[in-house]
């Protein structure tokens, strides 16, 4: 048996103290060493990325017709029900035409009255014989005037000759060639011719006056001939007015049956009971529920990104449908959101093939694709965070978190396009917290 030399008591205590110190140091190192942080990770993928504008929409019949009362009257009870099919030309509603019939009879009475009064105006015109007689009188007066004026010419010539004879007789009497009696006879002859000439002048004046009187009489008759024209115009206007009213009333009397313009289904019966209705009252709304379109009101800022032809995806319960943007309305409108905020929104109209699934007025969730690209490197939005005015992610590398800057392109509601910084298949940390730092050891949960 070999006996080891015993250590001094003081040395053994030193070894014990050194061992305790080493164990304490090891424990402190182990306690101060960072513990791995549990994280959730996602994989960088490569595939199709769609950027969408999400909103709520409502279906509506594309071509709908509201049949309204075309005349005032008493509406018969409408027997159609919602969902009934009507053919083009089928009677949808009827209105009692009695008021229109009464109005037509009244208009016919007024028309007959105005026509009778117009015929009476014609009797006020001068007869044709009176006009012919006045023209004959003028012709006779003018003929007489010509004869009298010829007589004036004759008497004037005779007077001139008598004046010359008197002048010769006075000369010869003074020289004693002829007697005094011969001179007096020449002077008497001159006075006689003067009187005859004056009588002819007066007769000519009377003939001219007769012509003027006859012409004035004809003028008066001609004026009387055109005087009734004003009254005729008045009656013509009244007759035309009544005829127009009569045509309108007769047309209204024929429009007391409201007929369907197309083959469709009854969407709503707006006035079912028998009652008095006025012209323009909506009665029945019809349309083809198999021909639907979708109305989506989006924020005006989102509408700027939407274009005609964009694909539209519709979700209604478990049903997934597809459509296409047909039209973007040019005017925005103000709408108050659920939070009480006024927003400017724009209606986007799209086609939708939902004839066997949806109906008129259904509310659905809509996604309008405003950007789409295949083979895009994409990462979940929850993996990105801001760093130095850029975007960064934590990539899992050998059990540690490695911070990496990335260049971001388009973004959807859940993922973002990565133009630089990542490759497909890499793992990134989702929802990074302040505990995660560059090169921090991590453990993947789950």
C-alpha positions in Angstrom: 0.0 0.0 0.0 1.4 3.3 -1.1 0.8 6.2 1.1 0.6 9.7 -0.4 2.2 12.4 1.5 -0.4 14.6 3.2 -0.7 18.2 2.2 -0.5 20.8 4.6 -3.8 21.9 6.0 -3.3 25.4 4.6 -2.8 24.2 1.0 -6.0 22.1 0.9 -8.0 25.1 1.9 -6.5 27.1 -1.0 -7.4 24.4 -3.5 -11.0 24.5 -2.2 -11.2 28.2 -2.6 -9.8 28.1 -6.2 -12.3 25.4 -7.2 -15.2 27.5 -5.8 -13.9 30.6 -7.7 -13.7 28.6 -11.0 -17.2 27.2 -10.5 -18.5 30.7 -9.7 -16.9 32.2 -12.8 -18.3 29.4 -15.0 -21.8 30.0 -13.6 -21.5 33.8 -14.1 -20.4 33.2 -17.7 -23.3 30.9 -18.3 -25.7 33.3 -16.7 -24.5 36.3 -18.7 -24.4 34.5 -22.0 -27.4 35.7 -24.2 -30.1 33.1 -24.4 -31.5 32.2 -27.8 -34.7 34.2 -28.7 -37.7 32.2 -30.0 -38.9 33.5 -33.4 -41.4 32.8 -36.1 -40.1 32.6 -39.6 -41.4 32.8 -43.1 -39.8 31.7 -46.4 -38.9 34.1 -49.2 -40.9 32.9 -52.2 -40.8 33.5 -56.0 -44.1 33.6 -57.8 -47.0 35.8 -59.0 -47.6 39.0 -57.0 -50.9 40.9 -57.3 -51.5 44.4 -55.9 -55.1 45.0 -55.3 -57.5 47.7 -54.2 -59.9 46.1 -51.7 -63.4 47.5 -51.1 -67.0 46.5 -50.8 -69.3 46.4 -53.8 -72.9 45.8 -54.6 -74.5 43.9 -57.5 -77.2 45.5 -59.7 -79.1 44.6 -62.8 -77.4 46.1 -65.7 -80.5 47.2 -67.7 -83.4 47.9 -65.4 -86.7 49.6 -66.3 -89.1 51.5 -64.0 -92.5 51.5 -65.6 -94.3 54.7 -64.5 -97.9 56.0 -64.9 -98.1 57.8 -68.2 -101.4 59.6 -67.4 -103.4 60.7 -64.4 -106.1 58.3 -63.4 -107.2 55.4 -61.2 -104.7 52.5 -61.1 -106.1 49.0 -61.1 -104.6 46.6 -58.6 -101.3 45.1 -59.9 -101.4 41.3 -59.7 -97.8 40.6 -60.6 -95.3 39.5 -57.9 -91.6 39.9 -57.5 -89.8 37.2 -59.6 -92.6 36.8 -62.1 -91.4 36.7 -65.7 -93.0 39.1 -68.3 -92.6 39.0 -72.0 -92.0 42.0 -74.2 -95.4 43.7 -74.8 -97.1 42.1 -71.8 -99.5 44.5 -69.8 -97.9 45.2 -66.4 -100.4 47.8 -65.1 -103.6 49.5 -66.2 -105.2 52.9 -65.5 -108.9 53.7 -65.9 -109.2 55.9 -69.1 -112.5 57.5 -68.2 -111.0 60.9 -67.4 -109.2 60.9 -70.7 -112.3 59.9 -72.6 -114.3 62.8 -71.0 -111.5 65.3 -71.8 -111.5 64.0 -75.4 -115.2 64.7 -75.8 -114.8 68.2 -74.4 -112.0 68.9 -76.8 -114.1 67.7 -79.7 -116.9 70.1 -78.6 -114.6 73.1 -78.5 -113.1 72.2 -81.9 -116.6 72.1 -83.5 -117.5 75.5 -81.9 -114.3 77.2 -83.2 -114.8 75.8 -86.7 -118.4 77.0 -86.8 -117.4 80.5 -85.7 -114.6 80.5 -88.3 -117.1 79.7 -91.0 -119.3 82.6 -89.9 -116.4 85.0 -90.4 -116.4 84.1 -94.1 -119.9 85.5 -94.6 -118.8 88.9 -93.5 -116.8 89.4 -96.7 -118.3 91.5 -99.6 -119.9 89.5 -102.4 -118.1 89.0 -105.7 -120.9 90.8 -107.5 -120.4 93.9 -105.4 -116.8 94.0 -106.3 -117.6 93.6 -110.0 -120.2 96.3 -109.8 -117.7 98.7 -108.2 -115.2 98.0 -110.9 -117.8 98.5 -113.6 -118.7 101.8 -112.1 -115.1 102.9 -112.2 -114.9 101.9 -115.8 -118.1 103.9 -116.7 -116.9 107.0 -114.8 -113.5 106.8 -116.5 -115.2 106.6 -120.0 -117.4 109.5 -119.1 -114.4 111.4 -118.0 -112.7 110.9 -121.3 -115.7 112.1 -123.2 -116.0 115.3 -121.1 -112.3 116.0 -121.4 -112.7 115.7 -125.2 -115.6 118.2 -125.0 -113.3 120.6 -123.0 -110.8 120.4 -125.8 -113.5 121.2 -128.4 -114.9 124.1 -126.4 -111.5 125.5 -125.8 -110.8 125.5 -129.6 -114.1 127.1 -130.4 -113.5 129.8 -127.7 -110.1 130.5 -129.2 -111.7 131.0 -132.7 -114.4 133.3 -131.3 -111.8 135.4 -129.6 -110.0 135.9 -132.9 -113.3 136.7 -134.7 -114.1 139.3 -132.0 -110.7 140.9 -132.4 -111.1 141.2 -136.2 -114.6 142.6 -135.9 -113.5 145.3 -133.5 -110.7 146.3 -135.9 -112.9 146.4 -138.9 -115.7 148.2 -137.1 -113.2 150.9 -136.0 -112.1 151.4 -139.6 -115.7 151.4 -140.8 -115.4 148.2 -142.9 -118.2 146.4 -141.0 -121.2 147.7 -139.1 -121.5 148.0 -135.4 -124.1 145.2 -135.3 -121.5 142.8 -136.9 -119.1 143.7 -134.1 -121.6 143.1 -131.4 -122.5 139.7 -133.0 -118.8 138.7 -132.8 -118.6 139.7 -129.1 -121.8 137.8 -128.3 -120.4 134.7 -130.0 -117.2 135.0 -127.9 -119.2 135.1 -124.7 -121.3 132.2 -125.7 -118.2 130.1 -126.5 -116.7 131.1 -123.1 -119.8 129.9 -121.3 -119.7 126.6 -123.2 -116.1 126.1 -122.3 -116.7 126.8 -118.6 -119.5 124.3 -118.6 -117.2 121.7 -120.2 -114.6 122.4 -117.5 -117.2 121.9 -114.8 -118.4 118.7 -116.4 -114.8 117.4 -116.6 -114.3 118.2 -112.9 -117.5 116.3 -112.0 -116.3 113.3 -114.1 -113.0 113.2 -112.3 -114.8 113.3 -109.0 -117.0 110.5 -110.1 -114.0 108.4 -111.0 -112.4 109.2 -107.6 -115.6 108.2 -105.8 -115.9 105.0 -107.7 -112.3 104.1 -106.9 -112.8 104.9 -103.2 -115.8 102.7 -103.1 -113.7 99.8 -104.6 -111.0 100.5 -102.1 -113.4 100.2 -99.2 -114.9 97.0 -100.5 -111.4 95.5 -100.9 -110.5 96.6 -97.3 -113.7 94.9 -96.1 -112.7 91.9 -98.1 -109.4 91.5 -96.0 -110.8 92.7 -92.6 -112.0 89.2 -91.5 -108.4 87.8 -92.1 -107.5 88.8 -88.5 -110.4 86.9 -87.0 -109.6 84.0 -89.3 -106.1 83.9 -87.9 -107.5 84.0 -84.4 -109.9 81.1 -85.0 -107.2 79.2 -86.9 -104.9 79.5 -83.9 -107.7 78.3 -81.5 -108.5 75.4 -83.8 -104.8 74.4 -84.0 -104.5 74.6 -80.2 -107.6 72.4 -79.7 -106.5 69.9 -82.3 -103.1 69.6 -80.6 -104.8 69.1 -77.2 -107.1 66.5 -78.8 -104.1 64.6 -80.3 -102.4 64.6 -76.9 -105.6 63.4 -75.1 -106.2 60.7 -77.6 -102.5 59.6 -77.2 -102.9 59.6 -73.5 -106.1 57.6 -73.7 -104.2 55.0 -75.6 -101.3 55.0 -73.0 -103.4 53.8 -70.1 -101.8 50.3 -70.4 -98.2 50.1 -69.3 -96.5 47.3 -71.2 -93.1 45.7 -70.7 -90.5 46.9 -73.2 -88.4 43.7 -73.0 -88.5 40.1 -71.6 -87.6 40.4 -68.0 -88.5 39.6 -64.4 -90.3 41.7 -61.9 -87.8 43.1 -59.4 -90.1 45.3 -57.3 -93.8 46.2 -57.3 -93.8 49.8 -56.2 -97.5 50.5 -56.2 -99.6 47.3 -55.7 -103.0 48.5 -54.5 -105.7 50.2 -56.6 -105.5 53.9 -56.1 -105.5 57.3 -57.8 -102.0 58.0 -59.3 -100.6 61.0 -61.0 -98.5 61.0 -64.2 -94.9 59.9 -63.6 -95.7 57.7 -60.5 -93.3 54.7 -60.5 -95.4 51.5 -60.6 -93.2 48.4 -61.3 -89.4 47.9 -61.7 -88.3 45.1 -64.0 -85.0 43.8 -65.3 -83.0 40.7 -66.2 -81.3 39.4 -63.0 -79.0 37.2 -65.1 -77.4 40.3 -66.5 -75.6 41.8 -63.5 -72.9 44.3 -63.0 -70.9 45.3 -60.0 -70.7 48.8 -58.4 -67.7 49.4 -56.2 -67.1 52.7 -54.4 -63.4 53.2 -53.8 -61.4 56.1 -52.4 -60.6 58.7 -55.0 -56.9 58.1 -54.2 -57.3 54.4 -55.0 -59.4 55.2 -58.1 -56.3 56.9 -59.6 -54.6 53.4 -59.8 -57.6 51.6 -61.3 -57.9 51.3 -65.1 -60.5 49.9 -67.5 -59.8 46.3 -68.1 -58.4 45.5 -64.7 -59.3 42.1 -63.3 -61.8 42.0 -60.5 -62.1 39.2 -57.9 -65.4 38.9 -56.0 -65.9 37.0 -52.7 -69.4 36.3 -51.5 -69.5 33.8 -48.6 -67.6 30.8 -50.0 -68.2 31.8 -53.6 -65.2 33.2 -55.7 -66.1 35.0 -58.9 -64.1 37.0 -61.5 -65.0 40.1 -63.4 -63.4 43.0 -65.3 -63.5 46.8 -64.8 -65.8 48.3 -67.6 -66.1 51.9 -66.6 -64.9 54.4 -64.0 -67.4 57.2 -63.3 -65.9 60.7 -63.9 -67.3 62.3 -60.8 -66.6 61.6 -57.1 -69.0 61.9 -54.2 -68.7 62.4 -50.5 -69.5 59.5 -48.2 -69.2 59.3 -44.4 -67.2 56.2 -43.2 -68.1 54.0 -40.3 -65.7 56.1 -38.2 -67.6 59.3 -39.1 -64.9 60.6 -41.5 -66.0 62.2 -44.7 -64.3 60.6 -47.7 -64.3 61.3 -51.4 -65.2 58.1 -53.3 -65.6 57.1 -56.9 -67.9 54.4 -58.4 -66.1 51.7 -60.4 -68.4 49.6 -62.6 -67.3 46.1 -63.5 -68.8 43.1 -65.3 -69.4 39.9 -63.4 -70.5 36.4 -64.3 -72.7 35.7 -61.3 -76.1 34.9 -62.9 -76.3 31.5 -61.1 -75.0 32.7 -57.7 -75.8 36.3 -57.0 -78.9 38.5 -57.4 -79.7 42.2 -57.6 -78.5 44.3 -54.6 -76.1 41.7 -53.1 -73.2 43.1 -51.1 -69.8 41.4 -51.8 -66.1 41.9 -51.0 -64.1 43.0 -54.1 -60.4 43.0 -55.0 -59.4 45.1 -58.0 -56.1 44.0 -59.4 -54.1 47.2 -60.2 -50.7 45.5 -60.7 -49.6 42.0 -61.4 -46.3 40.3 -62.3 -45.1 36.7 -62.4 -41.8 35.4 -61.0 -41.5 38.0 -58.3 -39.2 37.6 -55.2 -41.6 38.4 -52.4 -41.6 38.4 -48.6 -44.3 38.8 -46.0 -44.9 42.4 -45.0 -44.6 41.4 -41.3 -40.9 40.6 -41.8 -39.9 44.2 -42.9 -39.0 47.1 -40.6 -37.4 50.5 -41.0 -33.7 51.0 -40.6 -31.7 54.1 -41.5 -34.5 55.3 -43.8 -34.5 52.0 -45.7 -36.2 48.7 -45.3 -34.5 45.8 -43.6 -35.3 42.2 -42.7 -33.7 39.6 -40.4 -32.5 36.5 -42.3 -31.9 33.3 -40.4 -28.3 32.2 -41.0 -26.8 29.3 -39.0 -29.1 29.8 -36.0 -28.5 33.6 -35.8 -30.4 36.6 -37.0 -28.6 38.5 -39.8 -29.9 42.0 -40.6 -30.1 42.8 -44.2 -31.2 45.8 -46.2 -33.6 45.2 -49.1 -35.0 47.2 -52.0 -38.8 47.1 -52.0 -41.0 47.4 -55.1 -44.7 46.9 -55.2 -46.7 45.8 -52.1 -49.9 44.0 -51.6 -51.8 43.7 -48.4 -49.7 40.8 -47.2 -46.5 40.6 -49.2 -43.9 42.9 -50.9 -41.8 42.7 -54.0 -38.1 42.5 -53.2 -36.0 43.9 -56.0 -32.6 43.4 -54.2 -31.3 41.8 -51.1 -33.0 38.4 -50.9 -33.2 35.2 -52.8 -36.0 32.6 -53.0 -35.9 30.0 -50.3 -34.3 32.1 -47.6 -35.9 32.2 -44.2 -36.8 35.6 -42.6 -38.0 36.4 -39.1 -41.6 37.5 -38.9 -42.7 40.2 -36.5 -39.2 41.1 -35.3 -39.0 42.6 -31.8 -36.5 44.8 -30.1 -34.8 41.7 -28.5 -33.6 40.6 -31.9 -30.3 42.2 -32.9 -27.8 41.5 -35.6 -26.0 38.1 -35.0 -28.4 37.3 -32.1 -28.8 33.6 -31.5 -32.4 32.5 -32.2 -34.5 29.4 -32.0 -37.4 28.8 -34.4 -40.7 28.3 -32.6 -42.7 25.3 -33.7 
